[in-house]
Amino acid sequence: MGGALVESGSAFAARSTVNALAMPGTFSFHEIPTIPGEDLTGQQLIAKAKDAAERGGWAIYMFHDVGADDLSVDTAAYEELLAYLDKNRSTFHIDTFGNIAKLLKNS
């Protein structure tokens, strides 16, 4: 299970390779949809965040690094996304996958 989070010996959440917004009530916590971050521009990453906010979903970006070769998001695109999110802090809850999964699982 790639990206699985383990608590008390068993996985409680895992990212999937399904390319989609994570819409509440439509997925298993063992296969949470993600958005591949590689090959997306800053504006495309921002559009995914806006779509998630408007639809009440979660934009969970999947990448392993910034500006590297394998499964990474472009540095300029990442910085553009971060600047947008910083200006709109009241709209978005930003945290690690693990912390968000725990929050959602316990709500």
N, C-alpha and C positions, 0 to 999 in steps of 0.2 A: 504494500500500500504506500505509494509515493506521497511524501508530505504528511504522513499520519502523525497525529498528536496522541501520545499515550499518557494515560492517567490511571493509576492503580492497576497496572499490568495489562490494560486493554485500550485499544484505540478508541477515542471518543470523537475524532474529527479527522477528515482527510480531504485534500484537494483532489479534484478529478481533472481530466484533460478535456472535459466538455467545455467548449468555447461559448460561454453565455454569462449573463448577469445571474447572480444568485438571488432568486426571488423567494421570499419567505414561504414556507409550506410546500414548496415544489421539489425539494431535494432531500436526500438522506445526508446526515452529517458525516457519513462515510464516503460520500461522493459529492462534495460541494463544487459547483461549477466555477471556473476561473476564466480570466481573459488573458490570453498570451500577450505579454508586453513587447516581445521582440517584433521588429518591423512596424511598429506603430509610431506615428508622429506625436508630438506633444498635444496637438489639437485633437487627434483621435483618442488619446488617453483621456483628455478632458471631456470629450463628448461621451465616453463611456461612464465617467463619473456623474455627469449631468443627467444622463439617461437613468442611471441607478437612483439618483436622488428624486427625480420626477416620478419614477415608478415605484418607489418604496423598496428598492432592492439593494444589493451590495455588489460593488465592483471590486472583485478580488483579482488583482493583477498577478500573473504568474511570470516571474523571472527570477533568475538566480544571482544576477549581478547587474551592475550598471557600467556600460561602456566596455564590456569584455566581449569575448568571442562566442561563448556558448550560453544560450538561453538568457541573453541579457537585453536590457532596454537601452536605447541610445541615451547618452549622457544629456544632450540638449533637450530631448523629449522628456526625460525624467525631471530635469530642472524646470521645464515649462509647466509640467503637471504639478510639481511641488509649489511653485509660485502661485498657481491658480488655487490650489487647496489652501494655502496659507491665507490668501485673501478672502477665502470663503469658509473659515473655520466654523462658523455657526451652522453651516449646512452639513458638514461632513464629520463623521467620527473616524479618525485615523488611528490605527494601532496594528500590532502584529496579527498574523493569521491566528495564532494560538490564543491570544487575548480576546479577539473578537469571537472566535468559536466558543470559548468558555462563557463569554457574556451572553451570547445567543442561546446556548444550550441551557443556561440557568435562568432564562427569562420566560 
